[in-house]
Amino acid sequence: MKDLKGKVVAITGASSGIGASAAAQFVELGCKVVLISRTLEKLEAVAAPLREKGEVLCVAADVCDEAAVGKAFEGILAEWGQVDILVNNAGVGFATDLSSCSLEDYRAIMETNVTGVFLCSRAVLPGMKAQKSGHIVNVSSIVGKVANPGAPLYCASKHGLNGYSSGLQQQVAKDGIGVSMVSPSAVDTAYWDGRDIDRSKFLKPEEVAAAIVYVVSQPAGVLIKDIDLTAMR
Ligand SMILES: NC(=O)c1ccc[n+]([C@@H]2O[C@H](COP(=O)([O-])OP(=O)(O)OC[C@H]3O[C@@H](n4cnc5c(N)ncnc54)[C@H](OP(=O)(O)O)[C@@H]3O)[C@@H](O)[C@H]2O)c1
């Protein structure tokens, strides 16, 4: 497996859930980790214990905001010179009865789950191309492959993300850049807060984080394009 020590890893949606768990695991492996989300206080709370073990940067940015994403990655590059691994993990979803769904709901889901991934990927690609290496991991969902009736807009966003990932993967392979998807079934995170649902059999965020680390740890010349995760409990 690849040694990730010293690699710069930027993770969106790192203030909670899967992103926060991934940050902790990358720090344990000796990576320099950038935590990105909209809420600096939440990022700093995640970062505080991690800073005892490694180098962590917190950057507040809304992934849907082109100017904010541009500024965020300019700052990261000024600080650490490169991004070796980008984990596009920020995402939102809510159960939507389409008859009462607003255009704002639609835009929030599409812009966070698809546009945000585009903006963050575009920000790191020139540097990755120049260094002829890099890995972008997009956290998708099992509903990006098999839709369910609970959340059609969320399903649409993850189907869109999967198409984007697959196309980008083929486009940048020649530049030495890997693009992968990680597609979990339900995960026990704040995503489900406020819903009356038993989460005891769900995947745990650290289990999905371990899959993200696994995907980017493969030997040079090997790409895991897609990994599906389901709980066995
Ligand atoms: N939980 C599940 O069952 C499940 C299953 C399959 C896939 N997923 C996917 O896993 C990913 C992580 O979800 P999670 O379950 O860990 O949820 P979570 O705990 O709710 O975390 C979502 C993260 O995204 C950030 N975020 C949301 N909108 C953002 C924006 N516009 N700009 C920047 N950051 C934003 C949030 O931070 P701020 O609020 O601080 O911005 C938070 O850090 C998502 O892509 C989700 O679709 C989740």
The ligand as an SDF file (V2000), in Angstrom:
LIG
                    3D

 48 52  0  0  0  0  0  0  0  0999 V2000
  -25.2440    9.6640    6.0890 N   0  0  0  0  0  0  0  0  0  0  0  0
  -25.6200    8.8330    5.1170 C   0  0  0  0  0  0  0  0  0  0  0  0
  -26.5020    7.9560    5.2990 O   0  0  0  0  0  0  0  0  0  0  0  0
  -24.9340    8.8900    3.7880 C   0  0  0  0  0  0  0  0  0  0  0  0
  -25.0810    7.7930    2.9130 C   0  0  0  0  0  0  0  0  0  0  0  0
  -24.4740    7.8360    1.6630 C   0  0  0  0  0  0  0  0  0  0  0  0
  -23.7360    8.9450    1.3050 C   0  0  0  0  0  0  0  0  0  0  0  0
  -23.6160   10.0100    2.1570 N   0  0  0  0  0  0  0  0  0  0  0  0
  -22.8410   11.1590    1.7070 C   0  0  0  0  0  0  0  0  0  0  0  0
  -21.7510   11.3350    2.5800 O   0  0  0  0  0  0  0  0  0  0  0  0
  -21.3260   12.7020    2.5550 C   0  0  0  0  0  0  0  0  0  0  0  0
  -21.0950   13.1870    3.9820 C   0  0  0  0  0  0  0  0  0  0  0  0
  -22.3270   13.1200    4.6720 O   0  0  0  0  0  0  0  0  0  0  0  0
  -22.4550   12.8260    6.2290 P   0  0  0  0  0  0  0  0  0  0  0  0
  -23.3960   11.6960    6.3490 O   0  0  0  0  0  0  0  0  0  0  0  0
  -21.1230   12.7530    6.8720 O   0  0  0  0  0  0  0  0  0  0  0  0
  -23.2800   14.1210    6.6640 O   0  0  0  0  0  0  0  0  0  0  0  0
  -23.0870   15.2700    7.7330 P   0  0  0  0  0  0  0  0  0  0  0  0
  -22.5620   14.7160    9.0180 O   0  0  0  0  0  0  0  0  0  0  0  0
  -24.3860   15.9850    7.7200 O   0  0  0  0  0  0  0  0  0  0  0  0
  -21.9440   16.1820    7.0950 O   0  0  0  0  0  0  0  0  0  0  0  0
  -22.1510   16.9880    5.9840 C   0  0  0  0  0  0  0  0  0  0  0  0
  -20.9610   17.9160    5.8720 C   0  0  0  0  0  0  0  0  0  0  0  0
  -21.1010   18.7100    4.6870 O   0  0  0  0  0  0  0  0  0  0  0  0
  -20.8500   20.0700    5.0300 C   0  0  0  0  0  0  0  0  0  0  0  0
  -21.5600   20.9080    4.0840 N   0  0  0  0  0  0  0  0  0  0  0  0
  -22.8910   20.8700    3.7570 C   0  0  0  0  0  0  0  0  0  0  0  0
  -23.1540   21.7990    2.8360 N   0  0  0  0  0  0  0  0  0  0  0  0
  -21.9790   22.4140    2.5560 C   0  0  0  0  0  0  0  0  0  0  0  0
  -21.6050   23.4540    1.6760 C   0  0  0  0  0  0  0  0  0  0  0  0
  -22.5100   24.0710    0.8770 N   0  0  0  0  0  0  0  0  0  0  0  0
  -20.3120   23.8540    1.6450 N   0  0  0  0  0  0  0  0  0  0  0  0
  -19.3890   23.2590    2.4230 C   0  0  0  0  0  0  0  0  0  0  0  0
  -19.6800   22.2490    3.2810 N   0  0  0  0  0  0  0  0  0  0  0  0
  -20.9620   21.8590    3.3370 C   0  0  0  0  0  0  0  0  0  0  0  0
  -21.3250   20.1880    6.4730 C   0  0  0  0  0  0  0  0  0  0  0  0
  -20.6610   21.2340    7.1520 O   0  0  0  0  0  0  0  0  0  0  0  0
  -21.2010   22.7170    7.4420 P   0  0  0  0  0  0  0  0  0  0  0  0
  -22.6340   22.6010    7.8380 O   0  0  0  0  0  0  0  0  0  0  0  0
  -20.2770   23.1720    8.5120 O   0  0  0  0  0  0  0  0  0  0  0  0
  -21.0000   23.4500    6.1700 O   0  0  0  0  0  0  0  0  0  0  0  0
  -20.8430   18.8600    7.0340 C   0  0  0  0  0  0  0  0  0  0  0  0
  -19.4690   18.9650    7.3870 O   0  0  0  0  0  0  0  0  0  0  0  0
  -22.3960   13.4600    1.7770 C   0  0  0  0  0  0  0  0  0  0  0  0
  -21.9600   13.6860    0.4580 O   0  0  0  0  0  0  0  0  0  0  0  0
  -23.5820   12.4900    1.7760 C   0  0  0  0  0  0  0  0  0  0  0  0
  -24.4250   12.6760    0.6570 O   0  0  0  0  0  0  0  0  0  0  0  0
  -24.1870    9.9900    3.3870 C   0  0  0  0  0  0  0  0  0  0  0  0
  1  2  1  0
  2  3  2  0
  2  4  1  0
  4  5  1  0
  4 48  2  0
  5  6  2  0
  6  7  1  0
  7  8  2  0
  8  9  1  0
  8 48  1  0
  9 10  1  0
  9 46  1  0
 10 11  1  0
 11 12  1  0
 11 44  1  0
 12 13  1  0
 13 14  1  0
 14 15  2  0
 14 16  1  0
 14 17  1  0
 17 18  1  0
 18 19  2  0
 18 20  1  0
 18 21  1  0
 21 22  1  0
 22 23  1  0
 23 24  1  0
 23 42  1  0
 24 25  1  0
 25 26  1  0
 25 36  1  0
 26 27  1  0
 26 35  1  0
 27 28  2  0
 28 29  1  0
 29 30  1  0
 29 35  2  0
 30 31  1  0
 30 32  2  0
 32 33  1  0
 33 34  2  0
 34 35  1  0
 36 37  1  0
 36 42  1  0
 37 38  1  0
 38 39  2  0
 38 40  1  0
 38 41  1  0
 42 43  1  0
 44 45  1  0
 44 46  1  0
 46 47  1  0
M  CHG  2   8   1  16  -1
M  END
$$$$
